Amino acid sequence: MKFKVSVEKTMYTSGIVEFEANTEDEAIEKVQTQINSGELQTTSVEWDELQYEDFSFKTTGDVE
């Protein structure tokens, strides 16, 4: 018998967004608050290239 086992590998990217703040912690808090509220959209971020996440290659558990 042959089975088709589904596998996956996760990709990620990081990016930069500029905010005015008095401290680094305040800048992080402002960005997170805007992400949580939906004010900061992904289109406002200067994204780096996609990369594969280390050790993310695995089966999904789906088999045909």
C-alpha positions as CSV (number, residue, x, y, z in Angstrom):
1,M,0.0,0.0,0.0
2,K,1.1,3.6,-0.6
3,F,0.0,6.5,1.5
4,K,0.2,10.3,0.8
5,V,1.3,11.9,4.1
6,S,0.9,15.7,4.3
7,V,3.9,17.6,5.5
8,E,4.6,21.3,6.3
9,K,7.4,23.7,6.9
10,T,6.7,27.1,8.4
11,M,7.9,30.3,6.9
12,Y,8.2,33.7,8.7
13,T,9.3,37.2,8.1
14,S,10.0,40.2,10.3
15,G,9.7,43.9,9.6
16,I,10.2,47.4,10.8
17,V,7.7,50.1,11.7
18,E,8.7,53.5,13.1
19,F,7.1,55.1,16.1
20,E,7.8,58.2,18.2
21,A,8.3,57.4,21.9
22,N,10.3,58.4,25.0
23,T,11.7,54.9,25.7
24,E,12.1,51.5,23.9
25,D,9.5,49.9,26.2
26,E,7.0,52.7,25.3
27,A,7.7,52.2,21.6
28,I,7.0,48.4,21.9
29,E,3.8,49.1,23.9
30,K,2.6,51.6,21.3
31,V,3.1,49.2,18.5
32,Q,1.5,46.3,20.3
33,T,-1.5,48.5,21.3
34,Q,-2.0,49.4,17.7
35,I,-1.7,45.8,16.5
36,N,-4.2,44.7,19.1
37,S,-6.7,47.4,18.2
38,G,-6.3,46.8,14.4
39,E,-5.0,50.3,13.8
40,L,-1.6,49.1,12.6
41,Q,-2.0,47.1,9.4
42,T,0.5,44.7,7.9
43,T,0.6,47.0,4.8
44,S,2.3,49.7,7.0
45,V,5.3,47.5,7.8
46,E,8.6,47.4,5.8
47,W,9.0,43.6,5.6
48,D,12.2,41.5,5.1
49,E,12.3,38.5,2.9
50,L,10.6,35.2,3.9
51,Q,12.7,32.6,5.7
52,Y,12.0,29.0,6.8
53,E,11.6,28.6,10.5
54,D,14.3,26.3,11.9
55,F,13.1,22.8,13.0
56,S,9.5,23.4,11.6
57,F,9.5,20.5,9.1
58,K,6.9,18.0,10.3
59,T,3.8,16.0,9.3
60,T,0.4,17.6,9.6
61,G,-1.3,14.3,10.6
62,D,-3.3,14.1,7.4
63,V,-3.0,10.9,5.3
64,E,-4.7,9.8,2.2
